[in-house]
Amino acid sequence: MSERDSLALTLAVALLIGGVLIGREILGLWPVVAVTYGPLVAIYCGPEVVRRLLIRREVWRFGRELRRADR
């Protein structure tokens, strides 16, 4: 990592921390936490939630097909 990359990373982190602190003072703690951590939680949990929803949908379709075949 070059010196310019290190400087850019340092400035980005400083701006992020400063933005969170200023936002906390202006908006309050919970809105800033929701805006800051919401996307991170969505990225972390999103694939698992989508997988579960797709499985639930397929099970529902399979049950519907079984009910149709039973007639």
C-alpha positions as a printed NumPy array, in Angstrom:
array([[  0.   ,   0.   ,   0.   ],
       [  1.476,   3.297,  -1.064],
       [  1.631,   6.434,   1.017],
       [ -1.173,   8.024,  -1.028],
       [ -3.404,   5.001,  -0.469],
       [ -2.744,   5.134,   3.268],
       [ -3.574,   8.837,   3.341],
       [ -6.78 ,   8.292,   1.379],
       [ -7.867,   5.484,   3.698],
       [ -7.078,   7.57 ,   6.779],
       [ -9.096,  10.51 ,   5.454],
       [-12.026,   8.256,   4.512],
       [-12.149,   6.735,   7.995],
       [-11.855,  10.155,   9.628],
       [-14.707,  11.521,   7.492],
       [-16.849,   8.478,   8.226],
       [-16.314,   8.732,  11.972],
       [-16.833,  12.481,  11.901],
       [-20.014,  12.096,   9.849],
       [-21.4  ,   9.538,  12.284],
       [-20.597,  11.735,  15.284],
       [-22.129,  14.836,  13.706],
       [-25.169,  12.862,  12.61 ],
       [-25.593,  11.511,  16.117],
       [-25.63 ,  15.028,  17.528],
       [-28.091,  16.297,  14.92 ],
       [-30.468,  13.343,  14.513],
       [-29.942,  11.291,  17.658],
       [-28.405,   7.915,  18.255],
       [-30.95 ,   5.464,  16.84 ],
       [-31.546,   7.044,  13.417],
       [-27.792,   7.173,  12.841],
       [-27.376,   3.572,  14.015],
       [-30.182,   2.48 ,  11.666],
       [-28.691,   4.313,   8.695],
       [-25.154,   3.182,   9.461],
       [-25.756,  -0.451,  10.365],
       [-28.894,  -1.113,   8.316],
       [-27.073,  -1.747,   5.038],
       [-24.429,  -3.857,   6.791],
       [-27.068,  -6.088,   8.387],
       [-28.922,  -6.307,   5.063],
       [-25.765,  -7.399,   3.262],
       [-24.945,  -9.934,   5.978],
       [-28.461, -11.399,   6.447],
       [-29.908, -10.752,   2.991],
       [-28.783, -13.931,   1.222],
       [-30.049, -16.159,   4.055],
       [-33.424, -14.398,   4.154],
       [-33.819, -14.7  ,   0.386],
       [-32.875, -18.398,   0.514],
       [-35.453, -19.086,   3.224],
       [-38.161, -17.212,   1.339],
       [-37.422, -19.147,  -1.842],
       [-37.531, -22.464,   0.013],
       [-40.829, -21.502,   1.657],
       [-42.272, -20.608,  -1.734],
       [-41.171, -23.891,  -3.294],
       [-42.618, -25.894,  -0.399],
       [-45.912, -24.016,  -0.804],
       [-45.939, -24.756,  -4.543],
       [-45.149, -28.423,  -3.939],
       [-47.989, -28.679,  -1.41 ],
       [-50.349, -27.054,  -3.883],
       [-49.328, -29.532,  -6.563],
       [-49.918, -32.424,  -4.16 ],
       [-53.388, -31.116,  -3.332],
       [-54.177, -30.836,  -7.05 ],
       [-52.954, -34.378,  -7.716],
       [-55.089, -35.66 ,  -4.837],
       [-58.336, -34.612,  -6.521]])
